[in-house]
Amino acid sequence: MADRPSTLFDELLALTRTIRSAFELRVQKVNLTFARARLLTTIGHNPGASQTELAAALEIEGPTLKRLLDALESQGLAERRPLAGDARKHAVHLTNTTRIEPLLRFRSEVDAALIDGIDPADLEAVRRVIARMTQNAERLREE
């Protein structure tokens, strides 16, 4: 490929891919995929959420969530329980034996690696800039 200047967009995509790849390697050690690990941590932080709520939180479609949840149930990591008052809907919970601490530890390790060697003042500036960029990107959804 021809050399061309790297844009901020390209750099952000490369960073995201690298982070995801590192996290994927870690979760594979506990027989999960990135997507399943993400769902597990979301369930852990939102016990009893409905499938609709979880799909919205993860910004994925309902059928995609259902497939991920089916896989977690087959692994004995999550379970659906009927929601009181609406037999068609289910609350999603981690099973009694599921622990998300290893996943949270992986996230902490990745976070620590990302900020290693970065001055705290620079890191604060990066956080402000990323927050603003997120707001700007949200406007792109509206166009």
DODOTI-420696 format. One line per 2 residues: number of its first residue (from 1); their letters; for each residue x, y, z of N, C-alpha, C. Coordinates in pm, 1 decimal. Layout:
N
NUM> A> X,Y,Z,X,Y,Z,X,Y,Z | ...
//
This chain:
143
1> MA> 83.9,-119.1,0.0,0.0,0.0,0.0,87.6,124.3,0.0 | 37.4,226.9,-62.7,112.0,351.9,-69.2,115.8,418.0,67.9
3> DR> 227.5,483.6,92.5,237.1,557.7,217.5,146.6,679.3,209.6 | 70.2,697.0,311.3,-12.9,816.2,318.5,-17.8,858.0,464.4
5> PS> -39.7,982.8,488.5,-43.1,1028.7,627.2,-153.5,956.6,705.2 | -122.0,920.9,824.9,-219.8,856.2,911.0,-311.8,963.0,969.1
7> TL> -440.3,938.6,960.4,-535.9,1033.0,1017.6,-563.9,995.0,1162.5 | -622.5,1086.5,1235.0,-661.9,1056.9,1373.0,-760.0,940.7,1374.5
9> FD> -849.4,937.6,1278.3,-945.4,828.5,1266.5,-872.5,694.6,1254.1 | -771.3,688.7,1166.2,-693.0,566.1,1147.9,-623.3,525.7,1277.9
11> EL> -567.2,623.2,1346.3,-495.4,593.8,1470.8,-590.1,542.7,1579.0 | -708.6,602.0,1587.9,-806.3,555.0,1686.8,-852.9,413.4,1654.9
13> LA> -874.3,384.2,1526.7,-913.5,248.4,1488.7,-803.3,148.7,1521.7 | -678.5,185.0,1494.1,-566.2,95.9,1524.4,-555.9,72.2,1674.8
15> LT> -572.9,176.5,1753.7,-568.1,162.8,1899.5,-679.9,70.7,1947.8 | -799.2,91.8,1897.2,-913.5,9.3,1936.8,-891.4,-137.7,1901.1
17> RT> -841.2,-162.7,1780.4,-814.0,-301.3,1738.5,-708.6,-366.0,1828.2 | -606.0,-290.1,1863.0,-499.0,-343.6,1947.5,-551.0,-375.7,2086.8
19> IR> -629.4,-287.3,2143.0,-686.9,-310.1,2276.0,-777.2,-433.0,2273.0 | -861.9,-440.3,2172.8,-953.7,-553.8,2163.0,-876.9,-685.1,2148.8
21> SA> -773.0,-684.8,2068.8,-692.1,-804.5,2048.7,-626.6,-849.3,2179.1 | -571.8,-755.1,2254.8,-509.1,-788.0,2382.9,-611.8,-844.6,2480.7
23> FE> -728.7,-783.2,2485.0,-834.0,-831.3,2574.8,-881.7,-968.6,2530.7 | -896.3,-986.8,2398.7,-940.7,-1116.1,2343.5,-845.3,-1227.9,2385.6
25> LR> -715.8,-1202.3,2378.4,-617.4,-1303.4,2420.0,-636.2,-1342.0,2566.6 | -666.3,-1243.8,2648.9,-683.6,-1271.0,2791.9,-811.8,-1349.1,2820.1
27> VQ> -921.2,-1311.9,2755.9,-1047.0,-1381.6,2785.2,-1050.3,-1521.3,2725.6 | -972.3,-1545.7,2621.3,-965.3,-1680.4,2565.3,-910.3,-1778.9,2668.4
29> KV> -829.6,-1729.9,2760.8,-773.3,-1816.0,2865.2,-880.9,-1869.9,2958.7 | -995.6,-1802.7,2963.4,-1107.4,-1850.6,3046.0,-1224.7,-1893.7,2957.1
31> NL> -1191.0,-1935.5,2834.4,-1287.7,-1991.5,2739.6,-1402.2,-1897.0,2703.7 | -1369.2,-1770.8,2683.0,-1468.8,-1673.1,2640.9,-1421.4,-1602.4,2515.5
33> TF> -1515.7,-1536.4,2450.9,-1483.2,-1445.4,2342.0,-1495.4,-1303.5,2396.3 | -1446.3,-1208.9,2320.8,-1459.0,-1068.7,2360.3,-1605.5,-1033.4,2383.8
35> AR> -1691.5,-1070.7,2290.0,-1833.6,-1036.2,2299.0,-1899.2,-1099.7,2421.6 | -1868.7,-1225.5,2448.4,-1927.7,-1291.9,2566.7,-1875.2,-1231.4,2695.0
37> AR> -1747.3,-1198.1,2699.4,-1689.7,-1135.9,2819.1,-1753.9,-999.9,2843.7 | -1775.7,-926.2,2736.5,-1841.1,-795.2,2748.4,-1982.7,-809.6,2803.9
39> LL> -2055.1,-910.0,2753.5,-2190.8,-934.3,2804.0,-2186.7,-976.7,2950.5 | -2095.2,-1064.7,2986.1,-2085.7,-1108.4,3126.4,-2060.8,-991.7,3220.8
41> TT> -1968.3,-903.7,3185.8,-1940.5,-790.0,3274.9,-2060.6,-696.1,3280.9 | -2131.9,-683.1,3170.2,-2250.9,-597.7,3170.3,-2360.0,-657.8,3258.6
43> IG> -2378.8,-789.4,3250.7,-2475.7,-855.8,3339.1,-2433.1,-838.6,3484.5 | -2303.9,-856.0,3511.1,-2253.6,-842.0,3647.6,-2276.8,-704.3,3706.4
45> HN> -2270.9,-602.3,3621.8,-2294.4,-465.5,3668.2,-2442.6,-429.0,3666.9 | -2525.1,-511.5,3602.0,-2668.9,-484.2,3590.1,-2750.2,-611.0,3614.9
47> PG> -2735.2,-672.5,3733.0,-2807.1,-798.2,3756.9,-2958.7,-778.5,3747.4 | -3021.8,-872.2,3678.7,-3166.5,-866.0,3665.3,-3214.8,-780.4,3549.8
49> AS> -3121.3,-726.8,3469.7,-3161.5,-647.3,3353.7,-3231.7,-737.2,3252.7 | -3320.3,-677.9,3175.6,-3388.0,-754.0,3070.2,-3294.0,-767.1,2950.8
51> QT> -3327.9,-856.7,2860.5,-3248.0,-874.5,2740.2,-3247.7,-746.0,2657.2 | -3360.1,-678.0,2653.2,-3369.6,-551.7,2579.8,-3275.7,-448.2,2639.3
53> EL> -3272.9,-439.4,2772.0,-3183.7,-343.9,2839.2,-3036.9,-376.6,2813.9 | -3003.8,-505.3,2817.6,-2865.0,-545.5,2793.3,-2823.8,-515.6,2649.6
55> AA> -2912.3,-544.6,2554.2,-2881.2,-515.9,2414.3,-2858.2,-366.5,2394.2 | -2941.0,-285.4,2457.3,-2924.6,-139.7,2445.5,-2793.0,-94.5,2509.1
57> AL> -2760.7,-149.8,2625.1,-2637.0,-111.3,2693.6,-2513.6,-146.5,2610.9 | -2520.2,-258.4,2539.7,-2407.3,-304.1,2458.8,-2412.0,-250.9,2316.0
59> EI> -2522.6,-183.1,2282.6,-2544.1,-131.1,2147.6,-2534.7,-241.7,2042.7 | -2607.0,-352.1,2071.3,-2616.1,-463.6,1977.5,-2763.1,-496.4,1955.1
61> EG> -2790.6,-570.7,1850.4,-2927.6,-610.2,1818.4,-2973.2,-723.9,1909.9 | -3103.6,-734.0,1930.1,-3161.0,-838.2,2013.7,-3120.3,-979.5,1974.8
63> PT> -3127.1,-1015.6,1844.0,-3086.7,-1150.9,1804.8,-2939.6,-1181.0,1836.1 | -2854.5,-1080.1,1825.3,-2713.1,-1098.5,1858.6,-2698.3,-1125.5,2008.3
65> LK> -2770.4,-1048.9,2088.3,-2766.6,-1071.0,2233.1,-2817.5,-1210.2,2266.6 | -2925.3,-1251.8,2201.7,-2981.9,-1384.2,2229.4,-2879.2,-1493.6,2203.5
67> RL> -2807.4,-1485.1,2090.2,-2704.8,-1586.3,2059.0,-2594.1,-1586.7,2164.5 | -2549.8,-1467.9,2204.5,-2445.2,-1459.7,2307.2,-2495.2,-1517.7,2439.7
69> LD> -2617.4,-1482.8,2475.4,-2674.6,-1531.0,2601.0,-2696.7,-1681.4,2597.5 | -2740.8,-1734.9,2483.6,-2755.2,-1880.4,2469.4,-2621.2,-1949.4,2496.3
71> AL> -2513.3,-1892.1,2441.7,-2379.9,-1950.6,2460.8,-2337.4,-1943.2,2607.3 | -2363.5,-1831.0,2673.1,-2327.0,-1818.2,2815.0,-2408.6,-1913.7,2901.1
73> ES> -2535.3,-1932.7,2865.9,-2617.6,-2028.6,2939.6,-2564.4,-2170.2,2920.0 | -2524.2,-2204.4,2798.6,-2472.5,-2339.5,2774.5,-2340.5,-2362.8,2848.4
75> QG> -2267.6,-2254.8,2876.6,-2144.3,-2265.4,2955.4,-2172.5,-2261.2,3105.7 | -2299.5,-2240.9,3143.8,-2334.8,-2234.0,3285.0,-2295.4,-2104.0,3351.7
77> LA> -2281.3,-1996.5,3273.6,-2233.5,-1869.2,3328.3,-2344.1,-1766.9,3351.7 | -2455.9,-1780.4,3281.3,-2567.1,-1686.3,3295.0,-2697.6,-1762.4,3285.2
79> ER> -2803.7,-1698.7,3335.3,-2935.1,-1761.5,3328.0,-3043.0,-1656.0,3312.8 | -3150.4,-1696.9,3243.2,-3267.9,-1611.6,3227.6,-3370.0,-1655.8,3331.6
81> RP> -3430.5,-1557.7,3396.0,-3537.6,-1586.6,3491.8,-3659.5,-1504.2,3451.6 | -3778.4,-1563.7,3459.7,-3898.1,-1488.1,3421.8,-3911.0,-1359.3,3503.8
83> LA> -3949.6,-1253.1,3435.9,-3973.4,-1125.0,3503.5,-4113.3,-1126.5,3563.1 | -4123.1,-1083.9,3685.2,-4253.1,-1076.3,3750.6,-4342.8,-980.7,3672.1
85> GD> -4464.8,-1024.1,3645.3,-4560.2,-938.8,3577.9,-4559.3,-947.4,3426.5 | -4458.4,-1012.9,3367.7,-4454.7,-1026.7,3221.9,-4382.8,-1155.7,3186.2
87> AR> -4459.3,-1260.4,3165.4,-4402.6,-1393.2,3139.7,-4323.5,-1398.9,3009.0 | -4342.2,-1299.1,2920.6,-4270.0,-1299.3,2793.4,-4126.6,-1247.0,2807.4
89> KH> -4100.4,-1176.1,2914.3,-3968.3,-1115.9,2932.6,-3891.2,-1188.6,3042.5 | -3759.4,-1178.4,3033.1,-3673.7,-1244.4,3130.4,-3570.7,-1148.0,3187.5
91> AV> -3542.5,-1166.6,3315.2,-3431.7,-1096.3,3378.8,-3309.7,-1185.4,3362.8 | -3196.1,-1125.3,3338.0,-3074.0,-1201.9,3315.5,-2982.6,-1185.8,3436.0
93> HL> -2929.8,-1298.8,3481.9,-2842.6,-1300.6,3599.6,-2720.4,-1387.8,3572.4 | -2613.6,-1360.1,3643.8,-2500.6,-1451.8,3645.9,-2541.8,-1571.2,3730.3
95> TN> -2487.4,-1687.3,3702.0,-2514.1,-1802.5,3787.6,-2435.1,-1785.7,3917.2 | -2469.1,-1865.4,4016.4,-2401.9,-1854.8,4147.1,-2252.7,-1884.3,4139.3
97> TT> -2211.6,-1959.3,4039.6,-2070.0,-1996.0,4029.5,-1988.8,-1901.3,3940.5 | -2056.1,-1810.0,3873.0,-1986.6,-1720.0,3780.6,-1921.1,-1606.3,3856.4
99> RI> -1798.1,-1580.1,3821.5,-1724.3,-1468.8,3880.5,-1670.3,-1382.2,3767.7 | -1697.7,-1253.1,3775.6,-1648.1,-1164.5,3670.9,-1516.5,-1097.6,3711.3
101> EP> -1468.0,-1127.2,3831.0,-1344.3,-1063.8,3876.1,-1227.3,-1083.6,3779.2 | -1208.2,-1205.9,3724.0,-1097.7,-1219.2,3627.9,-1112.6,-1125.7,3507.7
103> LL> -1235.8,-1106.3,3462.1,-1258.9,-1017.4,3348.5,-1229.2,-873.3,3387.3 | -1270.4,-836.0,3507.4,-1243.2,-700.2,3554.1,-1093.1,-680.3,3574.7
105> RF> -1025.0,-784.4,3619.6,-879.5,-777.1,3636.1,-812.9,-758.5,3499.8 | -862.3,-830.7,3398.6,-808.5,-814.3,3263.7,-826.2,-669.7,3218.5
107> RS> -944.1,-615.2,3242.0,-970.5,-476.6,3202.0,-876.4,-381.7,3274.3 | -851.8,-407.1,3402.4,-759.9,-322.6,3479.7,-618.2,-333.0,3426.0
109> EV> -577.8,-454.2,3388.0,-443.7,-473.7,3331.9,-427.4,-396.9,3201.2 | -527.3,-404.5,3116.3,-521.9,-333.3,2988.8,-519.7,-182.7,3014.1
111> DA> -603.3,-137.1,3106.2,-607.5,5.3,3139.8,-470.9,52.1,3191.3 | -410.9,-25.7,3281.2,-279.9,10.4,3336.5,-173.6,13.5,3226.6
113> AL> -178.3,-82.7,3136.5,-80.5,-86.7,3027.2,-96.4,34.5,2935.5 | -219.8,76.1,2912.1,-244.7,189.6,2824.2,-187.5,320.1,2879.3
115> ID> -192.6,337.4,3009.0,-149.6,465.5,3066.3,-7.0,462.1,3119.8 | 59.4,347.4,3106.0,196.6,334.5,3154.1,286.2,440.4,3089.5
117> GI> 356.9,514.9,3172.0,451.4,614.4,3122.8,389.5,745.8,3078.8 | 260.9,761.9,3097.9,195.0,886.8,3058.7,180.3,974.9,3181.4
119> DP> 225.9,1096.3,3168.8,217.6,1193.7,3277.4,71.0,1213.6,3316.8 | 41.3,1220.0,3447.1,-98.4,1236.7,3490.1,-167.3,1359.3,3428.6
121> AD> -95.4,1467.0,3411.3,-156.4,1585.8,3349.8,-191.3,1558.3,3203.9 | -103.1,1487.1,3133.6,-132.2,1451.5,2994.7,-251.9,1357.6,2987.9
123> LE> -257.5,1265.2,3081.4,-368.2,1170.3,3084.0,-500.5,1242.0,3107.1 | -500.9,1339.5,3194.9,-623.2,1416.7,3219.6,-665.2,1491.7,3093.4
125> AV> -568.0,1546.8,3022.2,-599.1,1616.6,2897.4,-655.8,1518.2,2794.7 | -598.6,1399.1,2786.2,-647.6,1297.6,2692.8,-792.1,1261.0,2726.5
127> RR> -820.6,1243.1,2853.7,-957.9,1209.2,2893.7,-1056.4,1318.3,2853.0 | -1017.4,1444.7,2872.4,-1104.9,1555.9,2832.5,-1125.3,1555.9,2681.1
129> VI> -1018.4,1536.5,2607.2,-1026.6,1538.5,2461.4,-1111.7,1422.0,2412.1 | -1091.4,1303.8,2467.0,-1170.5,1187.6,2424.6,-1318.1,1208.2,2457.0
131> AR> -1346.0,1265.2,2573.7,-1485.5,1292.9,2609.7,-1548.3,1388.9,2508.4 | -1473.6,1490.3,2470.0,-1525.9,1586.3,2371.1,-1542.4,1519.6,2234.7
133> MT> -1446.6,1437.0,2196.5,-1455.4,1366.8,2068.7,-1576.9,1274.2,2067.3 | -1606.0,1211.8,2180.0,-1723.9,1125.6,2190.2,-1850.7,1206.8,2168.7
135> QN> -1857.1,1323.4,2231.0,-1972.5,1411.8,2210.0,-1985.0,1451.0,2063.1 | -1873.3,1484.9,2001.8,-1874.4,1521.7,1860.5,-1919.4,1404.6,1773.6
137> AE> -1871.1,1285.2,1804.6,-1908.6,1166.8,1727.2,-2056.8,1135.4,1743.5 | -2110.7,1159.4,1860.2,-2254.8,1137.2,1882.4,-2336.9,1221.6,1786.1
139> RL> -2289.2,1341.1,1756.0,-2362.0,1427.6,1660.9,-2363.8,1365.1,1521.4 | -2261.8,1286.9,1487.9,-2259.8,1221.4,1356.9,-2374.3,1121.6,1342.2
141> RE> -2416.7,1064.2,1453.4,-2530.4,971.4,1450.0,-2659.4,1041.0,1414.2 | -2666.2,1169.0,1443.9,-2788.9,1245.0,1422.0,-2802.0,1294.9,1278.1
143> E> -2692.4,1293.8,1206.2,-2693.9,1348.3,1070.2,-2741.7,1248.1,969.7
//
